[in-house]
C-alpha cells in the first residue's frame, strides 16, 4: 500500500510561482512512476507530467516550459514547481503513483492518489 500526501497549495497572483510537494510513504518502489494531475471545477482530471527514476520527466504540452517535476528518492518526495502561473491554472492538484510498467498519462492508469491540494491563481 502506498500513501501520498500533497501540500503547498494556496493563493498566488498571476505570473507568480508555487511549489507543490508530495510525500510518498508505505511500500513504495523507487521504480514507480510519479505523476501530477489537476482538476478544475466542472472539468476532467488533467495530466500534467510524470517522472520515474533514471528517466527524464514527461510533460503535457499545456504546461511544458512552465512546470517542472523534481523527484527526491532519498526523501520519498516529488515536487511540482509551477512558474508563470495563470488564472486558468486554478485547480485542485493531485500527485499519483503508478507501480506497473509503462509510462501513462490517463488517470485510470495510476494506482494511488493523494487527497489533493488547492491552487488558486487570482489577483
C-alpha positions as a Python dict, from the first residue, in 0.01 Angstrom:
ca = {
    (1, 'X'): (0, 0, 0),
    (2, 'X'): (121, 347, -88),
    (3, 'X'): (10, 669, 72),
    (4, 'X'): (54, 1004, -98),
    (5, 'X'): (3, 1346, 57),
    (6, 'X'): (23, 1677, -126),
    (7, 'X'): (97, 2014, 29),
    (8, 'X'): (190, 2364, -74),
    (9, 'X'): (-126, 2487, -241),
    (10, 'X'): (-267, 2831, -185),
    (11, 'X'): (-345, 3165, -343),
    (12, 'X'): (-94, 3314, -585),
    (13, 'X'): (-108, 3612, -818),
    (14, 'X'): (-92, 3570, -1195),
    (15, 'X'): (269, 3545, -1307),
    (16, 'X'): (375, 3408, -971),
    (17, 'X'): (528, 3077, -873),
    (18, 'X'): (437, 2797, -638),
    (19, 'X'): (598, 2468, -544),
    (20, 'X'): (380, 2175, -452),
    (21, 'X'): (515, 1882, -256),
    (22, 'X'): (406, 1522, -246),
    (23, 'X'): (521, 1284, 24),
    (24, 'X'): (510, 913, -54),
    (25, 'X'): (501, 653, 220),
    (26, 'X'): (432, 284, 254),
    (27, 'X'): (560, 0, 37),
    (28, 'X'): (692, 210, -243),
    (29, 'X'): (930, 118, -522),
    (30, 'X'): (1174, 373, -649),
    (31, 'X'): (1086, 246, -996),
    (32, 'X'): (728, 361, -969),
    (33, 'X'): (605, 640, -1190),
    (34, 'X'): (505, 954, -1001),
    (35, 'X'): (271, 1190, -1176),
    (36, 'X'): (91, 1518, -1123),
    (37, 'X'): (-264, 1589, -1232),
    (38, 'X'): (-509, 1870, -1174),
    (39, 'X'): (-883, 1909, -1183),
    (40, 'X'): (-1061, 2238, -1229),
    (41, 'X'): (-1429, 2278, -1137),
    (42, 'X'): (-1651, 2116, -1396),
    (43, 'X'): (-1358, 1967, -1587),
    (44, 'X'): (-1198, 1629, -1615),
    (45, 'X'): (-879, 1544, -1435),
    (46, 'X'): (-588, 1665, -1648),
    (47, 'X'): (-244, 1508, -1682),
    (48, 'X'): (44, 1747, -1614),
    (49, 'X'): (357, 1536, -1604),
    (50, 'X'): (519, 1217, -1487),
    (51, 'X'): (863, 1112, -1370),
    (52, 'X'): (1041, 789, -1299),
    (53, 'X'): (1383, 725, -1157),
    (54, 'X'): (1652, 731, -1433),
    (55, 'X'): (1406, 874, -1687),
    (56, 'X'): (1359, 1236, -1784),
    (57, 'X'): (1022, 1384, -1687),
    (58, 'X'): (745, 1388, -1946),
    (59, 'X'): (509, 1686, -1954),
    (60, 'X'): (178, 1778, -2105),
    (61, 'X'): (207, 2041, -2376),
    (62, 'X'): (-16, 2274, -2175),
    (63, 'X'): (246, 2313, -1900),
    (64, 'X'): (572, 2236, -2075),
    (65, 'X'): (823, 2511, -2008),
    (66, 'X'): (632, 2645, -1707),
    (67, 'X'): (605, 2343, -1477),
    (68, 'X'): (890, 2121, -1359),
    (69, 'X'): (871, 1790, -1175),
    (70, 'X'): (1152, 1707, -936),
    (71, 'X'): (1190, 1374, -761),
    (72, 'X'): (1392, 1315, -444),
    (73, 'X'): (1403, 942, -381),
    (74, 'X'): (1612, 983, -67),
    (75, 'X'): (1324, 1172, 92),
    (76, 'X'): (1042, 990, -92),
    (77, 'X'): (926, 1326, -221),
    (78, 'X'): (817, 1459, -557),
    (79, 'X'): (770, 1827, -627),
    (80, 'X'): (583, 2029, -886),
    (81, 'X'): (746, 2365, -945),
    (82, 'X'): (500, 2596, -1118),
    (83, 'X'): (610, 2924, -1273),
    (84, 'X'): (434, 3195, -1471),
    (85, 'X'): (103, 3090, -1326),
    (86, 'X'): (-219, 3190, -1500),
    (87, 'X'): (-577, 3210, -1374),
    (88, 'X'): (-656, 2903, -1582),
    (89, 'X'): (-411, 2705, -1368),
    (90, 'X'): (-659, 2730, -1082),
    (91, 'X'): (-749, 2375, -981),
    (92, 'X'): (-702, 2103, -725),
    (93, 'X'): (-365, 1942, -783),
    (94, 'X'): (-303, 1574, -720),
    (95, 'X'): (1, 1354, -716),
    (96, 'X'): (-38, 994, -817),
    (97, 'X'): (172, 679, -832),
    (98, 'X'): (175, 408, -1097),
    (99, 'X'): (350, 89, -996),
    (100, 'X'): (312, -109, -1320),
    (101, 'X'): (550, -84, -1613),
    (102, 'X'): (498, 166, -1891),
    (103, 'X'): (450, 539, -1889),
    (104, 'X'): (90, 658, -1888),
    (105, 'X'): (-93, 988, -1895),
    (106, 'X'): (-450, 890, -1810),
    (107, 'X'): (-581, 896, -1454),
    (108, 'X'): (-716, 542, -1469),
    (109, 'X'): (-365, 407, -1524),
    (110, 'X'): (-247, 532, -1185),
    (111, 'X'): (-288, 317, -878),
    (112, 'X'): (-258, 555, -584),
    (113, 'X'): (-368, 912, -529),
    (114, 'X'): (-321, 1186, -276),
    (115, 'X'): (-607, 1390, -139),
    (116, 'X'): (-520, 1696, -349),
    (117, 'X'): (-415, 2050, -271),
    (118, 'X'): (-597, 2355, -400),
    (119, 'X'): (-422, 2620, -607),
    (120, 'X'): (-593, 2948, -684),
    (121, 'X'): (-436, 3195, -926),
    (122, 'X'): (-601, 3532, -889),
    (123, 'X'): (-521, 3896, -834),
}
